[in-house]
Amino acid sequence: MRRVFVVDWSNRKLFQQQMEQHFRLRHEIYVVERQWQSIARPIDIEMDAFDTEHAIYLLALDSSGDVIGGSRLIPSTRPHLLGDVFPHLAKGNPPRAPAIYEWTRFFIAFPHRATGKSARLAGEVLCGLLEASLQLGVRQISVVCEAFWPARLRTLGWTVEVLGEQLALDDSEIVAALIEVTEAALEGTRRFYSIEGPVLHPSVVLEPVRATEAAGHTH
């Protein structure tokens, strides 16, 4: 089922209802369910400093058009979590390049999760992440994640490099990693989740990243 949409600044007005659902789901999952109190706000939505005009959102929609899963990509040449909050996880040298994007805020709505295994919808969002990255010409994805994620992704056929030491938080250990974006990783993920063919909606057409897009950008 090709139900993963890409939403960015150019088409965001077409997905206003879904984007609001997306931010409310993030609140339910990260603030209420996972108790990330550092990102709690007085309102029932979860947005951070990186939800800017440069963010690219992957939204999995059900047959009614409601959001049931999602994720986010941020250009590494712009402010992002690893580069601006956790650079020490990459030994003070977080990777930055036009063809490197950061991956954050991966989630699956509770009714679509599977007990004791990774849900098929998770596979669809992961495939959408890789399909969109390949269309964009993104060669690597950086991520700040819980320490178990690199091994889990390697079981899908992903090439993942951990960039530094683990950091202990109140309820977990986190690491920074760099992921190679390849057709082999996409095919491995499709096989693991028994997904046949693309998951991005046919309306999704992305322009490749140009090396000049971030020229001159500094922090």
Salt bridges, closest charged atoms under 4 A:
GLU20 OE2 - ARG24 NE 3.16
GLU33 OE2 - ARG113 NH1 2.62
ASP44 OD1 - HIS27 NE2 3.80
GLU46 OE1 - ARG26 NE 2.77
GLU46 OE1 - ARG105 NE 2.90
ASP48 OD1 - ARG72 NH1 2.87
ASP48 OD2 - ARG105 NH2 3.39
ASP51 OD2 - ARG26 NH2 2.72
ASP51 OD1 - ARG72 NH1 2.86
GLU53 OE2 - HIS54 NE2 3.55
ASP84 OD1 - ARG96 NH2 3.75
ASP84 OD2 - HIS219 ND1 3.94
GLU124 OE1 - ARG3 NE 2.81
GLU124 OE2 - ARG120 NE 3.40
GLU131 OE2 - ARG190 NH2 3.15
GLU146 OE2 - ARG34 NH2 2.70
GLU187 OE2 - ARG190 NH1 2.89
GLU213 OE2 - ARG210 NH2 3.96
